[in-house]
């Protein structure tokens, strides 16, 4: 629980007075090199997940996998001790999406 003192201190901060940081060319180039190295490592070391391992995971954890159509959102869901446990994540590159109406529920399918 957030204390009232913490919240009142947040309200007193003048965010306009906080300086904006910019990145130097050195830092940008260094970041580019790190990202290139990470991408190369992933390309050279990626192995797809074995379907048997996935099945074993789902059987042992009782999670259900749901991938929402036309969305980057995926989730794992299960009910344990009368509590619903949901793990949401975005695991694939985004694709252009048309604007949806507010309050419209996302639809997908469960995969077992």
C-alpha positions as CSV (number, residue, x, y, z in Angstrom):
1,X,0.0,0.0,0.0
2,X,1.3,3.4,-0.9
3,X,1.6,5.8,2.0
4,X,-0.2,9.2,1.9
5,X,3.1,10.9,2.6
6,X,4.6,9.4,-0.5
7,X,1.6,10.4,-2.6
8,X,1.6,14.0,-1.3
9,X,5.4,14.2,-2.1
10,X,4.6,13.1,-5.6
11,X,2.1,15.9,-6.0
12,X,4.7,18.5,-4.9
13,X,7.3,17.6,-7.6
14,X,7.6,20.1,-10.4
15,X,8.1,17.8,-13.3
16,X,8.8,20.6,-15.7
17,X,12.0,21.5,-13.7
18,X,13.4,18.0,-14.2
19,X,16.1,18.2,-17.0
20,X,15.5,16.2,-20.2
21,X,18.4,13.8,-20.9
22,X,19.7,13.3,-24.4
23,X,21.9,10.5,-25.6
24,X,25.3,11.1,-27.1
25,X,26.3,9.6,-30.4
26,X,28.7,7.3,-28.5
27,X,25.9,5.9,-26.4
28,X,23.6,5.4,-29.4
29,X,26.4,3.6,-31.4
30,X,27.2,1.5,-28.3
31,X,23.5,0.6,-28.0
32,X,23.3,-0.3,-31.7
33,X,26.3,-2.6,-31.3
34,X,24.8,-4.3,-28.2
35,X,21.5,-4.8,-30.0
36,X,23.3,-6.2,-33.1
37,X,25.2,-8.6,-30.9
38,X,22.0,-9.8,-29.2
39,X,20.2,-10.3,-32.5
40,X,23.2,-12.3,-33.9
41,X,23.3,-14.4,-30.8
42,X,19.5,-15.1,-31.0
43,X,19.7,-16.0,-34.7
44,X,22.6,-18.4,-34.1
45,X,21.3,-20.1,-30.9
46,X,17.5,-20.2,-31.4
47,X,15.8,-23.6,-31.2
48,X,12.1,-24.0,-31.4
49,X,10.3,-25.4,-28.3
50,X,9.6,-29.1,-28.5
51,X,5.9,-29.8,-28.6
52,X,6.4,-32.6,-26.1
53,X,8.0,-30.1,-23.6
54,X,5.0,-27.8,-24.1
55,X,2.5,-30.6,-23.5
56,X,4.4,-31.7,-20.4
57,X,4.4,-28.1,-19.1
58,X,0.6,-27.7,-19.6
59,X,-0.1,-31.1,-17.9
60,X,2.1,-30.4,-14.9
61,X,1.0,-26.8,-14.3
62,X,-2.6,-27.0,-15.5
63,X,-2.3,-23.8,-17.4
64,X,-4.3,-23.1,-20.5
65,X,-2.7,-21.1,-23.3
66,X,-4.7,-18.5,-25.1
67,X,-3.5,-16.5,-28.1
68,X,-5.7,-13.6,-29.1
69,X,-6.5,-13.3,-32.8
70,X,-5.0,-10.3,-34.6
71,X,-3.2,-9.3,-31.4
72,X,0.2,-9.5,-29.8
73,X,-1.4,-10.5,-26.5
74,X,-1.0,-14.1,-25.3
75,X,-1.9,-15.5,-21.9
76,X,-1.6,-18.4,-19.6
77,X,-4.6,-19.0,-17.3
78,X,-5.6,-21.5,-14.6
79,X,-7.8,-21.7,-11.6
80,X,-6.3,-22.9,-8.4
81,X,-7.8,-22.8,-4.9
82,X,-10.8,-20.9,-6.2
83,X,-8.4,-18.2,-7.5
84,X,-8.0,-17.3,-11.2
85,X,-4.3,-17.0,-12.2
86,X,-3.6,-15.2,-15.4
87,X,-0.2,-14.4,-17.0
88,X,-0.4,-11.9,-19.9
89,X,2.4,-11.2,-22.3
90,X,3.2,-9.9,-25.7
91,X,5.5,-12.2,-27.5
92,X,5.3,-11.5,-31.2
93,X,5.9,-8.4,-33.3
94,X,2.9,-6.1,-33.5
95,X,0.8,-5.9,-36.6
96,X,-1.3,-2.9,-37.7
97,X,-4.6,-3.0,-35.9
98,X,-7.8,-1.1,-36.7
99,X,-9.1,1.0,-33.9
100,X,-11.6,-1.0,-31.8
101,X,-14.5,0.3,-29.8
102,X,-13.9,1.0,-26.1
103,X,-15.1,-1.8,-23.9
104,X,-15.1,-4.4,-26.7
105,X,-13.8,-7.6,-25.4
106,X,-10.8,-9.3,-27.0
107,X,-11.6,-12.7,-28.5
108,X,-9.3,-15.6,-28.9
109,X,-9.0,-19.3,-28.6
110,X,-7.7,-21.6,-25.9
111,X,-5.1,-24.1,-27.0
112,X,-4.5,-27.2,-24.8
